[in-house]
Amino acid sequence: MKKLTLLFVLLVSGLSFAQLKIGYVDSDTIMKQYSDAQDAQKKLDALIAEWKDENLKMDREFKQRLDDYEKRKLIMSEQKRAEVEKELVKLEDDINKYRQDKFGAGGELFKNQEEIMKPIQNKIFNIIQDVANENELDFVFDRSGDILFLYAKPEYDITNLVLEKLK
């Protein structure tokens, strides 16, 4: 709330008390109520469930092999024990690699989210811009999280003025 108040004060003072038209959207609500977004989320949820099931199978197999090893390690030869330990380490590495490949930064989940959600987000963003223009809004922000401007009239962009002063 403090950010919003500060933002509003800065906008009003920076524009010499000009009449501003500000709008906002709640992107969480839009995503929950927009059927294309719901369908996309279902696709992502199905992929996640499939990957979690596979990961669970891998975990069970590892635990089973580890338990078996713990029960038999005293009767194994040194060579056999080393082989089984090596297999267990490899299996554990494979499990960690699988998790990273699917759920890690830059993993398949990230790529699929980008691929599936990006067109929907672009469509929503374009409609927000259309609505802002139709209603002659100066600024539109998203109230779902941190203050995020989704639209601002180009006439309020002071980037070049800042760059000039920096020179």
FENQUIHU-V192004 format. One record per residue. N is the residue number from 0. RES is the residue in three letters. SS is DSSP state (@ for helix, = for strand, . for the rest). Layout:
# FENQUIHU-V192004
n->[N N]
res->[RES RES]
ss->[SS SS]
This chain:
# FENQUIHU-V192004
n->[0 1 2 3 4 5 6 7 8 9 10 11 12 13 14 15 16 17 18 19 20 21 22 23 24 25 26 27 28 29 30 31 32 33 34 35 36 37 38 39 40 41 42 43 44 45 46 47 48 49 50 51 52 53 54 55 56 57 58 59 60 61 62 63 64 65 66 67 68 69 70 71 72 73 74 75 76 77 78 79 80 81 82 83 84 85 86 87 88 89 90 91 92 93 94 95 96 97 98 99 100 101 102 103 104 105 106 107 108 109 110 111 112 113 114 115 116 117 118 119 120 121 122 123 124 125 126 127 128 129 130 131 132 133 134 135 136 137 138 139 140 141 142 143 144 145 146 147 148 149 150 151 152 153 154 155 156 157 158 159 160 161 162 163 164 165 166]
res->[MET LYS LYS LEU THR LEU LEU PHE VAL LEU LEU VAL SER GLY LEU SER PHE ALA GLN LEU LYS ILE GLY TYR VAL ASP SER ASP THR ILE MET LYS GLN TYR SER ASP ALA GLN ASP ALA GLN LYS LYS LEU ASP ALA LEU ILE ALA GLU TRP LYS ASP GLU ASN LEU LYS MET ASP ARG GLU PHE LYS GLN ARG LEU ASP ASP TYR GLU LYS ARG LYS LEU ILE MET SER GLU GLN LYS ARG ALA GLU VAL GLU LYS GLU LEU VAL LYS LEU GLU ASP ASP ILE ASN LYS TYR ARG GLN ASP LYS PHE GLY ALA GLY GLY GLU LEU PHE LYS ASN GLN GLU GLU ILE MET LYS PRO ILE GLN ASN LYS ILE PHE ASN ILE ILE GLN ASP VAL ALA ASN GLU ASN GLU LEU ASP PHE VAL PHE ASP ARG SER GLY ASP ILE LEU PHE LEU TYR ALA LYS PRO GLU TYR ASP ILE THR ASN LEU VAL LEU GLU LYS LEU LYS]
ss->[. @ @ @ @ @ @ @ @ @ @ @ @ @ . . . . . . . = = = = . @ @ @ @ @ @ @ . @ @ @ @ @ @ @ @ @ @ @ @ @ @ @ @ @ @ @ @ @ @ @ @ @ @ @ @ @ @ @ @ @ @ @ @ @ @ . . . . . @ @ @ @ @ @ @ @ @ @ @ @ @ @ @ @ @ @ @ @ @ @ @ @ @ @ . . . . @ @ @ @ @ @ @ @ @ @ @ @ @ @ @ @ @ @ @ @ @ @ @ @ @ @ @ . . . . = = = = . . . . . = = = = = . @ @ @ . . @ @ @ @ @ @ @ @ .]
